[in-house]
Amino acid sequence: MRKFLLYISVLVVLVSTSCNNQLRRIEKSNNFEKKLDYANQLFQKKKYNTAITLYTDLVQVYKGTEKFEPMYYNFAYCSYYVKDYVQAAFQFKNYLDLFPNSPRAVEIDYMQAYCYYKQSPKVSLDQTNTMKAIAAMQTFINNYPTADKVSEANLVIELCRRKLEKKEFSSAELYYNLGFYKAAGIAFKNLMRSYPDSDKGDGYKVMAIRSYYNYAKNSIPEKQKERYATVLDEYLDFADHYPNSKLKVDAEKFYTLAQNNIKTLDNEQIKAKSNQ
């Protein structure tokens, strides 16, 4: 058994050494046809990193020839398959610039946009690439409204919008948790404006009401009444837009509290005047 394993290990080393020697010979060779053929073989075998090395050397050699387009197509996909999405997006864009009338233009335009989506980071990080992905996918849809990939492009846009929505919600929630209630109220209302079709709209509205209530409660007495009035207005808007919401009870609680606090403030004002 040990001899067999040793034999296998030696065989693997010999094969690997042979392949490396062959690659070095081809890299140094001026036989560009042979080099291109080997690069294409590597691409088919999914040895993308090695193929990239050869394709890079051949770009200027084949540029302007009939073999350049299929070669550059493989070259761009190599970067995509090794998950170098920045380089892949750049190469897909170059492909479109070089071959705008290619029958593969629709595919490549989609892949360029998809690379931005693949660069989209987790919610807590900067979402510039997420916004780029949305813009690129929308441009794709506008340019090719009947393409097969339109449904996938719409799905990517929806996924990106959900991520941006979560990002904005996290910011609004942070304002609330830090006690910046006015900023939180504005942020939750902006969430509703930015994502009017969100299934969480009533939740955002309740958080806006809660934020404005706490803002009023923590204000100086002279400002409290008008700020509690904002809570009443926000509740009435909630009742108008979400009459069947399961969160209506929560919203009503702050409406009742605000009403009672306004009455208390009015009574205190009347009492103060009577004592003058």
C-alpha positions, 0 to 999 in steps of 0.5 A: 500500500505504501509503495502504491501511494509513493508511486502515485505521489511520484507520478503526480510530481512528474506530471506537474513538472511536465506541465510546468515545463511545457508552459514555460516553453510555450510562454517563451515561444514565438509560435503565437498560434501554438500559444493561443491554442494552448491558452484555449485548451487551458480555458476549456480545462478551467485552468483560468489563472494560467490561461490569463498569463498566455492571453495577456501576452497575446492581446497585442499580437491578435488585436485587429485579427479575426481571432481576437474577438473569441480570444478576448471573450475567453480572456474576459471570462477567465477574470470572471471565473477566478472572481476578479470581478473588477478586472472582469468588468473592465474587460467586458466593457472593453469587449463591448467597446471593441466589438459593439456589433458582436452577436455576443454584445447582449451577453457581455453587457449583462455580464459587465453589469453582473460584475458590479453586483458581484462586487456588492459588499455586505450591508454594513459596508459602502454600497457604491458598487450596489448602486452601480449594479442597479444603474448598469442593470437598468441600462441593460434593460433599457438597451435590450428590453426583449432580451432573455436576461431581462428577468434576471436583471430585474431580480438583481435590481430587486436584490440590490434595492433590498440591500440598500433598504437594509443599509438605510434602515440600519442608519435610521435605527442607529439614530434612534438607538443613540437618542437622535430622535429627530434625525431618526424620524426623518430617516424612517420617513425617507425610507418610506419615500425611497421604498414605497413598495416595501412590505415593511412600510408600516413598520418604518412609519411606526418607528417614525411616530415613535421617534417623533414622540420621543423627540417631543418628550425630550424637548423643552416645555415650550416646544413640546406641544407643537412636536406632539402635534407632529406625532398626531399628524404622523399617526393620522397619515399612518391610519390613512395609508395602513388601515389594516396594519397589524402594527396599528395598536402600536401606532395608536399607543403613541397617538394616545400618549401624545394627545394626553400630553398635549392636554396636560400641557394645555391644563398646565398653561391654563393653571399658570395663567390663573395663578398670575 
